[in-house]
Amino acid sequence: MNNKTLQEMNDAYKDCPMRTSEYTIDGKKYIVKSHFVGEKSLDDTLYRIAFQKAMDEVLTTA
């Protein structure tokens, strides 16, 4: 498990791109901050998404 404090993580990722989104659920407003730290492999992620979509299409038409 990651033993970094919130402040340490904020300092480590302060230069990474960030997006703020607001959602309202059951009348309550939630603000979500997404930090893009680049820890995922884009090739692996795109392959997984494409493979899953292809499998879904094949299995739903059979």
VEXZA-126247 format. One record per atom (N, C-alpha, C): residue number from 1; atom name; x, z, y. Coordinates in steps of 0.05 Angstrom, whole numbers, plus 5000, padded with zeros to 4 digits. Atoms other than C-alpha are relative to their C-alpha. Last residue first. Example, Ala and Ser with C-alpha at 12.3 -4.5 7.8 and 13.67 -1.06 7.14 Angstrom:
REM VEXZA-126247
<drenvo 2; N; <4984; 4999; 4976>>,
<drenvo 2; CA; <5273; 5143; 4979>>,
<drenvo 2; C; <4985; 5014; 5022>>,
<drenvo 1; N; <5018; 5000; 4976>>,
<drenvo 1; CA; <5246; 5156; 4910>>,
<drenvo 1; C; <5018; 5000; 5024>>,
This chain:
REM VEXZA-126247
<drenvo 62; N; <5001; 5002; 5029>>,
<drenvo 62; CA; <4525; 4357; 4705>>,
<drenvo 62; C; <4974; 5011; 4989>>,
<drenvo 61; N; <5012; 5026; 5007>>,
<drenvo 61; CA; <4517; 4346; 4780>>,
<drenvo 61; C; <4997; 4996; 4970>>,
<drenvo 60; N; <5028; 5002; 4991>>,
<drenvo 60; CA; <4525; 4419; 4798>>,
<drenvo 60; C; <4988; 4974; 4993>>,
<drenvo 59; N; <5017; 4983; 5016>>,
<drenvo 59; CA; <4588; 4428; 4754>>,
<drenvo 59; C; <4970; 4999; 5009>>,
<drenvo 58; N; <5002; 5010; 5027>>,
<drenvo 58; CA; <4624; 4368; 4783>>,
<drenvo 58; C; <4980; 5017; 4984>>,
<drenvo 57; N; <5014; 5025; 5001>>,
<drenvo 57; CA; <4609; 4386; 4855>>,
<drenvo 57; C; <4997; 4989; 4972>>,
<drenvo 56; N; <5029; 4996; 4994>>,
<drenvo 56; CA; <4627; 4459; 4846>>,
<drenvo 56; C; <4985; 4974; 4999>>,
<drenvo 55; N; <5013; 4988; 5024>>,
<drenvo 55; CA; <4692; 4440; 4811>>,
<drenvo 55; C; <4970; 5005; 5005>>,
<drenvo 54; N; <5002; 5021; 5020>>,
<drenvo 54; CA; <4712; 4393; 4868>>,
<drenvo 54; C; <4986; 5011; 4975>>,
<drenvo 53; N; <5021; 5018; 4992>>,
<drenvo 53; CA; <4696; 4447; 4920>>,
<drenvo 53; C; <4996; 4978; 4979>>,
<drenvo 52; N; <5026; 4986; 5003>>,
<drenvo 52; CA; <4737; 4499; 4882>>,
<drenvo 52; C; <4977; 4981; 5008>>,
<drenvo 51; N; <5006; 4998; 5028>>,
<drenvo 51; CA; <4796; 4451; 4876>>,
<drenvo 51; C; <4973; 5013; 4995>>,
<drenvo 50; N; <5007; 5027; 5010>>,
<drenvo 50; CA; <4794; 4433; 4949>>,
<drenvo 50; C; <4993; 5001; 4971>>,
<drenvo 49; N; <5026; 5008; 4988>>,
<drenvo 49; CA; <4791; 4507; 4971>>,
<drenvo 49; C; <4991; 4973; 4989>>,
<drenvo 48; N; <5021; 4983; 5012>>,
<drenvo 48; CA; <4847; 4528; 4923>>,
<drenvo 48; C; <4972; 4992; 5010>>,
<drenvo 47; N; <5003; 5008; 5027>>,
<drenvo 47; CA; <4891; 4469; 4945>>,
<drenvo 47; C; <4977; 5016; 4986>>,
<drenvo 46; N; <5014; 5025; 5000>>,
<drenvo 46; CA; <4879; 4485; 5018>>,
<drenvo 46; C; <4995; 4989; 4972>>,
<drenvo 45; N; <5028; 4995; 4991>>,
<drenvo 45; CA; <4898; 4558; 5008>>,
<drenvo 45; C; <4984; 4974; 4999>>,
<drenvo 44; N; <5015; 4987; 5021>>,
<drenvo 44; CA; <4960; 4542; 4966>>,
<drenvo 44; C; <4971; 5004; 5008>>,
<drenvo 43; N; <5002; 5018; 5023>>,
<drenvo 43; CA; <4986; 4491; 5016>>,
<drenvo 43; C; <4983; 5013; 4978>>,
<drenvo 42; N; <5021; 5019; 4993>>,
<drenvo 42; CA; <4971; 4537; 5076>>,
<drenvo 42; C; <4996; 4981; 4976>>,
<drenvo 41; N; <4990; 5027; 5004>>,
<drenvo 41; CA; <5011; 4593; 5044>>,
<drenvo 41; C; <4978; 4980; 5005>>,
<drenvo 40; N; <5012; 5015; 5022>>,
<drenvo 40; CA; <4987; 4659; 5072>>,
<drenvo 40; C; <5012; 4972; 5000>>,
<drenvo 39; N; <4991; 4990; 5026>>,
<drenvo 39; CA; <5028; 4708; 5113>>,
<drenvo 39; C; <4988; 4986; 4977>>,
<drenvo 38; N; <4986; 5020; 5015>>,
<drenvo 38; CA; <5022; 4670; 5179>>,
<drenvo 38; C; <5010; 5010; 4973>>,
<drenvo 37; N; <4972; 4991; 5003>>,
<drenvo 37; CA; <5005; 4730; 5224>>,
<drenvo 37; C; <5016; 4980; 4982>>,
<drenvo 36; N; <4990; 5020; 5018>>,
<drenvo 36; CA; <4939; 4705; 5252>>,
<drenvo 36; C; <5031; 5004; 4997>>,
<drenvo 35; N; <4972; 5005; 4994>>,
<drenvo 35; CA; <4907; 4767; 5282>>,
<drenvo 35; C; <5011; 4980; 4979>>,
<drenvo 34; N; <4985; 5012; 5022>>,
<drenvo 34; CA; <4832; 4769; 5281>>,
<drenvo 34; C; <5028; 4993; 5009>>,
<drenvo 33; N; <4975; 5013; 4991>>,
<drenvo 33; CA; <4797; 4816; 5328>>,
<drenvo 33; C; <5015; 4991; 4976>>,
<drenvo 32; N; <4979; 5003; 5021>>,
<drenvo 32; CA; <4725; 4832; 5310>>,
<drenvo 32; C; <5023; 4985; 5012>>,
<drenvo 31; N; <4978; 5018; 4990>>,
<drenvo 31; CA; <4676; 4860; 5361>>,
<drenvo 31; C; <5022; 5000; 4978>>,
<drenvo 30; N; <4974; 4996; 5012>>,
<drenvo 30; CA; <4611; 4888; 5333>>,
<drenvo 30; C; <5020; 4980; 5011>>,
<drenvo 29; N; <4979; 5019; 4994>>,
<drenvo 29; CA; <4546; 4894; 5372>>,
<drenvo 29; C; <5026; 5008; 4988>>,
<drenvo 28; N; <4975; 4987; 4993>>,
<drenvo 28; CA; <4488; 4932; 5342>>,
<drenvo 28; C; <5022; 4979; 5003>>,
<drenvo 27; N; <5000; 4990; 4973>>,
<drenvo 27; CA; <4418; 4903; 5343>>,
<drenvo 27; C; <5025; 5014; 5009>>,
<drenvo 26; N; <5021; 4979; 4998>>,
<drenvo 26; CA; <4413; 4896; 5267>>,
<drenvo 26; C; <5001; 5013; 5028>>,
<drenvo 25; N; <5013; 4995; 5026>>,
<drenvo 25; CA; <4479; 4857; 5267>>,
<drenvo 25; C; <4981; 5023; 5003>>,
<drenvo 24; N; <5021; 4980; 4997>>,
<drenvo 24; CA; <4506; 4827; 5331>>,
<drenvo 24; C; <4985; 5002; 4974>>,
<drenvo 23; N; <5023; 5003; 5018>>,
<drenvo 23; CA; <4573; 4793; 5324>>,
<drenvo 23; C; <4980; 5021; 5006>>,
<drenvo 22; N; <5021; 4979; 4998>>,
<drenvo 22; CA; <4629; 4784; 5375>>,
<drenvo 22; C; <4977; 4992; 4982>>,
<drenvo 21; N; <5028; 5010; 5004>>,
<drenvo 21; CA; <4692; 4745; 5360>>,
<drenvo 21; C; <4981; 5024; 5002>>,
<drenvo 20; N; <5020; 4979; 4998>>,
<drenvo 20; CA; <4763; 4756; 5386>>,
<drenvo 20; C; <4972; 4988; 4997>>,
<drenvo 19; N; <5026; 5010; 4992>>,
<drenvo 19; CA; <4819; 4709; 5364>>,
<drenvo 19; C; <4981; 5024; 5000>>,
<drenvo 18; N; <5022; 4982; 5005>>,
<drenvo 18; CA; <4893; 4725; 5361>>,
<drenvo 18; C; <4974; 4988; 5009>>,
<drenvo 17; N; <5025; 5008; 4988>>,
<drenvo 17; CA; <4957; 4684; 5357>>,
<drenvo 17; C; <4977; 5019; 4992>>,
<drenvo 16; N; <5015; 5018; 5017>>,
<drenvo 16; CA; <5019; 4724; 5338>>,
<drenvo 16; C; <4974; 4992; 5014>>,
<drenvo 15; N; <4996; 5027; 4991>>,
<drenvo 15; CA; <5063; 4754; 5392>>,
<drenvo 15; C; <4985; 4979; 4984>>,
<drenvo 14; N; <5010; 5004; 4973>>,
<drenvo 14; CA; <5036; 4825; 5384>>,
<drenvo 14; C; <5003; 4971; 5010>>,
<drenvo 13; N; <5015; 5025; 4999>>,
<drenvo 13; CA; <5044; 4824; 5308>>,
<drenvo 13; C; <4990; 4993; 5028>>,
<drenvo 12; N; <4989; 5021; 5017>>,
<drenvo 12; CA; <5099; 4875; 5298>>,
<drenvo 12; C; <4986; 4974; 5004>>,
<drenvo 11; N; <4975; 5008; 4989>>,
<drenvo 11; CA; <5078; 4919; 5357>>,
<drenvo 11; C; <5012; 4977; 4984>>,
<drenvo 10; N; <5005; 5013; 4975>>,
<drenvo 10; CA; <5006; 4922; 5334>>,
<drenvo 10; C; <5025; 4989; 5013>>,
<drenvo 9; N; <5011; 5026; 5006>>,
<drenvo 9; CA; <5028; 4937; 5263>>,
<drenvo 9; C; <4994; 4985; 5026>>,
<drenvo 8; N; <4978; 5016; 5011>>,
<drenvo 8; CA; <5072; 4994; 5287>>,
<drenvo 8; C; <4990; 4972; 4993>>,
<drenvo 7; N; <4982; 5006; 4977>>,
<drenvo 7; CA; <5015; 5022; 5330>>,
<drenvo 7; C; <5023; 4982; 4991>>,
<drenvo 6; N; <5014; 5020; 4985>>,
<drenvo 6; CA; <4966; 5019; 5271>>,
<drenvo 6; C; <5018; 4991; 5023>>,
<drenvo 5; N; <5022; 4990; 4983>>,
<drenvo 5; CA; <5015; 5058; 5229>>,
<drenvo 5; C; <4988; 4977; 5015>>,
<drenvo 4; N; <4996; 5003; 4971>>,
<drenvo 4; CA; <5054; 5024; 5174>>,
<drenvo 4; C; <4977; 5012; 5015>>,
<drenvo 3; N; <4998; 4974; 4987>>,
<drenvo 3; CA; <5048; 5052; 5103>>,
<drenvo 3; C; <5005; 4998; 5030>>,
<drenvo 2; N; <4985; 5002; 4975>>,
<drenvo 2; CA; <5023; 4987; 5071>>,
<drenvo 2; C; <4999; 5028; 5014>>,
<drenvo 1; N; <5017; 5000; 4976>>,
<drenvo 1; CA; <5000; 5000; 5000>>,
<drenvo 1; C; <5018; 5000; 5025>>,
